[in-house]
Amino acid sequence: MNKQELATQMVKDSGMAKAYAVKVIDTLVDVITEELKKKDGKVTLVGFGTFKVVQRAAKTGRNPKTKETIKIPAKKVVKFVAGKKLKDLVE
């Protein structure tokens, strides 16, 4: 499902205007993004899940084409952990 399909479903379920639904989705993404940019940023939507930034350690990898060993640097990544309600629904 992409953003337009999500907005269309929101319109069907709530009766709101599609332009408003798209604006709500954009605002939600913007708010989550801004919070995750902060130090120790974390967004929890009870029952749905938690978005948080975690530090991925540096590691060594291998180029599959040349078999050469390469160093993969440490970096921050966004992690999503599904909440109990969501986990139970998709089982």
Secondary structure, DSSP 8 states (H G I E B T S, - for coil): --HHHHHHHHHHHH---HHHHHHHHHHHHHHHHHHHHSTT-EEEETTTEEEEEEEE--EEEE-TTT--EEEE--EEEEEEEE-HHHHHHH-
